[in-house]
């Protein structure tokens, strides 16, 4: 554990502001014109006060790091006050011991002989240091408590968002597991019709249905959905549709290798494919990684608009809003002979 971890720029600013305010307060009598201002000693004591304030704050930081959450605020505050008073007193003693007596007398405004003995001098300086620490350390403690409360609130908000996202993704996985009954029934009928025509055709239709069911009903419901998994589901669905329509749509799927392992919420690609597939003979699916995240494009030569397909788009928009709170986007364009959907999911 680093004893002074967390000591940074804000502590410097606090020490600077505190030293300036205290020196102005000490010079109040001179500032109102009752006595002459000695700018030299004032500047020196301002610098010294700034350094002492830094030491006091360093003691407070060290106290927090040393005791952590094991001790209450009062215990950390008392320890920081005592440590700051001791350290600053010793620092002043050493500083004034190293300076010439004439400089010391000018800085202090009194001769060293005014003290009864060394203990009297150290006790006097300790009380001054304790008084300064009594102003600075509680101020720092209040600011630190406010900062910690803000951090805890932020952490709780992040945890709540993460929990909500897990619930939403769980709902989406459950949604993926609910196979469209009409699609399943029609596919079973198509398997029967295919077997009546030819055993090999029936087996191909059955294999396509099994492939779709395996993709739509993942064995590990807790697993995070990926682009590769959504691609497999879309391909299985298109293969199943191809068994029911003659001729089936021409499909062109291109997923960049670096995009296959990227996370993608379940049941986002398939609704776009179903929307684009309406009366289309050509479907093009692209997925690639961008700096902003994952870009998925679904394009087809579907002719005209179909209000029945719009719930697919509305459902995708609703899931994006719940999962990414405005961070994802879905751009849709429909013309007389084409449909295009561009999905952008931010990087995790």
C-alpha positions as CSV (number, residue, x, y, z in Angstrom):
1,X,0.0,0.0,0.0
2,X,1.3,3.4,-0.9
3,X,1.1,5.7,2.1
4,X,0.5,8.9,0.1
5,X,-1.5,7.4,-2.7
6,X,-4.2,9.9,-3.9
7,X,-2.2,13.0,-3.0
8,X,-2.4,15.2,-6.0
9,X,-3.3,18.5,-7.6
10,X,-6.4,19.2,-5.6
11,X,-4.4,19.0,-2.4
12,X,-1.9,21.6,-3.8
13,X,-4.7,23.9,-4.6
14,X,-6.3,23.5,-1.2
15,X,-3.0,24.2,0.5
16,X,-2.3,27.2,-1.6
17,X,-5.8,28.7,-0.9
18,X,-5.5,28.0,2.8
19,X,-2.1,29.6,3.1
20,X,-3.1,32.7,1.3
21,X,-6.3,33.1,3.4
22,X,-4.5,32.5,6.7
23,X,-1.7,35.0,5.9
24,X,-4.2,37.6,4.9
25,X,-6.1,37.0,8.2
26,X,-2.8,37.3,10.2
27,X,-2.1,40.6,8.4
28,X,-5.5,42.1,9.1
29,X,-4.2,44.5,11.7
30,X,-1.6,45.8,9.4
31,X,-3.9,45.9,6.4
32,X,-6.3,48.3,8.2
33,X,-3.4,50.7,8.7
34,X,-2.6,50.1,12.3
35,X,1.0,49.1,11.6
36,X,3.4,48.9,8.7
37,X,3.3,45.8,6.5
38,X,6.6,44.0,6.2
39,X,6.3,42.4,2.8
40,X,9.5,40.3,3.0
41,X,8.5,38.4,6.1
42,X,4.9,38.2,4.9
43,X,6.0,36.6,1.6
44,X,8.4,34.2,3.4
45,X,5.7,33.1,5.8
46,X,3.2,32.6,3.0
47,X,5.6,30.2,1.3
48,X,6.3,28.5,4.6
49,X,2.6,28.3,5.4
50,X,2.0,26.7,2.0
51,X,4.6,24.1,2.5
52,X,3.3,23.4,6.0
53,X,-0.2,23.1,4.7
54,X,1.0,20.5,2.1
55,X,2.7,18.5,4.9
56,X,-0.5,18.7,6.9
57,X,-2.6,17.4,4.0
58,X,0.0,14.7,3.3
59,X,-0.5,13.6,6.9
60,X,-4.2,13.5,6.4
61,X,-3.9,11.4,3.2
62,X,-1.4,9.1,4.9
63,X,-3.9,8.7,7.9
64,X,-6.7,7.7,5.5
65,X,-4.5,5.2,3.6
66,X,-3.1,3.7,6.8
67,X,-6.4,3.3,8.6
68,X,-8.8,3.0,5.6
69,X,-12.4,2.2,6.3
70,X,-11.4,0.1,9.4
71,X,-11.5,3.3,11.5
72,X,-14.2,5.9,11.9
73,X,-13.9,9.4,10.6
74,X,-13.2,10.8,14.1
75,X,-10.2,8.4,14.6
76,X,-8.7,9.3,11.3
77,X,-9.3,13.0,11.9
78,X,-7.6,12.9,15.4
79,X,-4.6,11.0,14.1
80,X,-4.2,13.3,11.1
81,X,-4.4,16.4,13.4
82,X,-1.8,15.1,15.8
83,X,0.5,13.9,13.0
84,X,0.2,17.3,11.1
85,X,0.9,19.3,14.3
86,X,4.0,17.2,15.1
87,X,5.4,17.2,11.6
88,X,4.8,21.0,11.0
89,X,6.2,21.9,14.4
90,X,9.4,19.9,13.8
91,X,9.7,21.4,10.4
92,X,9.5,24.9,11.7
93,X,12.0,24.1,14.5
94,X,14.5,22.7,12.0
95,X,14.0,25.6,9.6
96,X,14.5,28.3,12.3
97,X,17.5,26.4,13.7
98,X,19.2,26.5,10.4
99,X,18.6,30.2,9.8
100,X,20.8,33.0,11.3
101,X,19.4,34.5,14.6
102,X,18.9,37.9,13.0
103,X,16.7,36.4,10.2
104,X,14.8,34.4,12.8
105,X,14.1,37.5,14.9
106,X,12.9,39.4,11.8
107,X,10.6,36.6,10.8
108,X,9.2,35.9,14.2
109,X,9.1,39.4,15.5
110,X,10.6,38.3,18.8
111,X,13.9,37.1,20.1
112,X,14.4,33.4,20.9
113,X,15.2,34.5,24.5
114,X,11.6,35.5,25.0
115,X,10.8,31.8,25.6
116,X,11.5,30.4,29.0
117,X,13.2,27.3,27.7
118,X,13.2,25.0,24.6
119,X,10.2,23.1,25.8
120,X,8.2,26.4,26.1
121,X,9.2,27.3,22.6
122,X,8.3,23.9,21.1
123,X,5.0,23.8,23.0
124,X,4.2,27.3,21.8
125,X,4.8,26.3,18.2
126,X,3.0,23.0,18.6
127,X,-0.2,24.9,19.7
128,X,0.1,27.2,16.7
129,X,0.6,24.2,14.4
130,X,-2.3,22.4,16.1
131,X,-4.5,25.5,15.6
132,X,-3.7,25.7,11.9
133,X,-4.3,22.0,11.5
134,X,-7.6,22.3,13.3
135,X,-8.7,24.6,10.5
136,X,-7.2,22.8,7.6
137,X,-7.6,19.0,8.4
138,X,-11.4,19.2,9.1
139,X,-11.9,21.2,5.9
140,X,-10.0,18.5,4.0
141,X,-12.0,15.8,5.8
142,X,-15.3,17.3,4.8
143,X,-14.2,17.7,1.2
144,X,-12.9,14.1,1.2
145,X,-16.2,12.8,2.7
146,X,-18.1,14.6,0.0
147,X,-15.8,13.1,-2.7
148,X,-16.2,9.6,-1.3
149,X,-20.0,10.0,-1.2
150,X,-20.0,11.1,-4.8
151,X,-17.8,8.1,-5.8
152,X,-20.0,5.7,-3.9
153,X,-23.1,7.1,-5.6
154,X,-21.4,6.8,-9.0
155,X,-20.4,3.2,-8.2
156,X,-23.9,2.4,-7.2
157,X,-25.3,4.0,-10.3
158,X,-22.9,1.9,-12.5
159,X,-23.8,-1.2,-10.6
160,X,-27.5,-0.5,-11.1
161,X,-27.0,0.1,-14.8
162,X,-24.9,-3.1,-15.1
163,X,-27.7,-5.1,-13.2
164,X,-30.3,-3.6,-15.5
165,X,-28.3,-4.5,-18.5
166,X,-27.9,-8.1,-17.3
167,X,-31.7,-8.3,-16.8
168,X,-32.3,-6.8,-20.3
169,X,-29.9,-9.2,-21.9
170,X,-31.5,-12.1,-20.1
171,X,-34.8,-11.0,-21.4
172,X,-33.4,-10.8,-24.9
173,X,-31.9,-14.3,-24.6
174,X,-35.3,-15.5,-23.4
175,X,-36.8,-13.8,-26.4
176,X,-34.3,-15.5,-28.7
177,X,-35.4,-18.8,-27.1
178,X,-39.0,-18.3,-28.0
179,X,-39.2,-19.5,-31.6
180,X,-42.0,-18.0,-33.7
181,X,-44.7,-20.7,-33.5
182,X,-46.0,-19.8,-37.0
183,X,-42.5,-20.2,-38.5
184,X,-42.0,-23.5,-36.7
185,X,-45.4,-24.9,-37.8
186,X,-44.8,-23.8,-41.4
187,X,-41.3,-25.3,-41.4
188,X,-42.6,-28.6,-40.1
189,X,-45.2,-28.6,-42.9
190,X,-42.4,-27.9,-45.4
191,X,-40.4,-30.8,-44.0
192,X,-43.4,-33.1,-44.6
193,X,-43.9,-31.8,-48.1
194,X,-40.2,-32.1,-48.9
195,X,-40.2,-35.8,-47.7
196,X,-43.2,-36.5,-49.9
197,X,-41.3,-35.1,-52.9
198,X,-37.9,-36.7,-52.2
199,X,-36.2,-38.2,-49.2
200,X,-33.0,-36.2,-49.8
201,X,-35.0,-32.9,-50.0
202,X,-36.9,-33.8,-46.8
203,X,-33.6,-34.5,-45.0
204,X,-32.2,-31.1,-46.2
205,X,-35.3,-29.3,-45.0
206,X,-35.1,-31.1,-41.6
207,X,-31.4,-30.3,-41.3
208,X,-32.2,-26.6,-42.0
209,X,-34.8,-26.6,-39.2
210,X,-32.5,-28.3,-36.8
211,X,-29.8,-25.8,-37.5
212,X,-32.1,-22.9,-36.9
213,X,-33.4,-24.4,-33.6
214,X,-29.9,-25.0,-32.4
215,X,-29.0,-21.3,-33.2
216,X,-32.3,-20.0,-31.7
217,X,-32.1,-22.1,-28.6
218,X,-28.5,-21.7,-27.3
219,X,-27.5,-24.2,-24.7
220,X,-25.8,-21.6,-22.5
221,X,-28.4,-18.9,-21.9
222,X,-26.0,-16.9,-19.7
223,X,-23.4,-16.6,-22.4
224,X,-22.8,-13.2,-23.9
225,X,-24.1,-13.0,-27.4
226,X,-21.5,-12.2,-30.1
227,X,-21.5,-11.2,-33.7
228,X,-20.6,-14.7,-34.7
229,X,-23.6,-16.1,-32.8
230,X,-25.9,-13.6,-34.3
231,X,-24.5,-14.4,-37.8
232,X,-25.1,-18.1,-37.3
233,X,-28.7,-17.4,-36.2
234,X,-29.3,-15.2,-39.3
235,X,-27.7,-17.7,-41.7
236,X,-29.8,-20.5,-40.1
237,X,-33.0,-18.4,-40.5
238,X,-32.2,-17.6,-44.2
239,X,-31.5,-21.2,-44.9
240,X,-34.8,-22.2,-43.4
241,X,-36.6,-19.5,-45.4
242,X,-34.9,-20.8,-48.6
243,X,-36.5,-24.2,-48.0
244,X,-40.0,-22.6,-48.0
245,X,-39.6,-20.3,-51.0
246,X,-38.5,-21.2,-54.5
247,X,-36.2,-19.8,-55.5
248,X,-34.7,-18.7,-52.2
249,X,-33.1,-15.3,-51.8
250,X,-29.5,-14.8,-52.7
251,X,-27.5,-14.1,-49.5
252,X,-24.2,-12.4,-49.3
253,X,-22.8,-12.3,-45.7
254,X,-19.5,-10.7,-44.9
255,X,-18.2,-10.4,-41.3
256,X,-14.7,-9.0,-40.7
257,X,-12.6,-11.5,-38.7
258,X,-11.9,-9.0,-36.0
259,X,-15.6,-8.3,-35.6
260,X,-16.7,-12.0,-35.0
261,X,-15.9,-12.1,-31.4
262,X,-17.3,-8.6,-30.6
263,X,-20.3,-8.6,-28.2
264,X,-23.7,-8.0,-29.8
265,X,-26.9,-8.2,-27.8
266,X,-29.1,-11.1,-28.8
267,X,-31.9,-10.8,-31.3
268,X,-30.8,-7.5,-32.9
269,X,-29.6,-8.8,-36.3
270,X,-32.4,-11.3,-37.0
271,X,-35.3,-8.7,-36.8
272,X,-33.3,-6.5,-39.3
273,X,-32.9,-9.5,-41.6
274,X,-36.6,-10.3,-41.4
275,X,-37.4,-6.6,-42.1
276,X,-35.1,-6.5,-45.1
277,X,-36.2,-9.9,-46.5
278,X,-39.8,-9.0,-47.3
279,X,-40.3,-9.8,-51.0
280,X,-36.5,-9.5,-51.5
281,X,-34.5,-11.8,-53.8
282,X,-31.1,-10.4,-52.7
283,X,-29.9,-9.8,-49.1
284,X,-26.5,-8.4,-48.1
285,X,-25.2,-8.4,-44.6
286,X,-22.0,-6.7,-43.5
287,X,-20.4,-6.4,-40.0
288,X,-17.1,-4.7,-39.3
289,X,-15.3,-3.0,-36.4
290,X,-15.2,0.7,-36.3
291,X,-13.4,3.1,-33.9
292,X,-16.7,4.0,-32.4
293,X,-17.7,0.3,-32.0
294,X,-19.5,-2.3,-34.2
295,X,-21.2,-1.4,-37.5
296,X,-23.7,-3.8,-39.0
297,X,-25.4,-3.2,-42.3
298,X,-28.3,-5.1,-43.8
299,X,-29.4,-4.3,-47.3
300,X,-31.9,-5.9,-49.7
301,X,-33.7,-5.3,-52.9
302,X,-37.1,-5.4,-51.3
303,X,-39.7,-3.5,-53.2
304,X,-42.0,-0.9,-51.6
305,X,-42.8,-0.5,-47.9
306,X,-44.6,-3.0,-45.8
307,X,-46.2,-1.8,-42.5
308,X,-46.3,-5.4,-41.3
309,X,-42.5,-5.4,-41.1
310,X,-42.2,-2.2,-39.1
311,X,-42.6,-3.9,-35.7
312,X,-39.2,-5.5,-36.3
313,X,-37.5,-2.1,-36.6
314,X,-39.5,-0.7,-33.6
315,X,-38.4,-3.7,-31.5
316,X,-34.8,-3.2,-32.4
317,X,-35.0,0.6,-31.5
318,X,-36.6,-0.2,-28.2
319,X,-33.9,-2.7,-27.3
320,X,-31.1,-0.3,-28.3
321,X,-32.7,2.5,-26.1
322,X,-32.9,0.2,-23.1
323,X,-29.4,-1.3,-23.5
324,X,-27.4,1.7,-24.5
325,X,-29.4,4.7,-23.4
326,X,-28.9,6.6,-26.6
327,X,-25.3,5.4,-27.2
328,X,-26.3,3.2,-30.2
329,X,-28.0,4.2,-33.4
330,X,-30.1,2.6,-36.1
331,X,-30.5,4.4,-39.4
332,X,-33.1,3.0,-41.8
333,X,-33.8,4.0,-45.4
334,X,-36.6,2.6,-47.7
335,X,-36.9,3.3,-51.4
336,X,-39.0,1.9,-54.2
337,X,-36.6,-0.9,-54.8
338,X,-34.3,-1.2,-51.8
339,X,-34.2,-1.4,-48.0
340,X,-31.1,-0.5,-45.9
341,X,-30.6,-0.6,-42.2
342,X,-27.3,0.5,-40.6
343,X,-26.8,-0.4,-36.9
344,X,-24.0,1.1,-34.9
345,X,-23.3,-0.3,-31.4
346,X,-20.7,1.5,-29.2
347,X,-17.7,-0.3,-27.9
348,X,-18.0,-1.9,-24.5
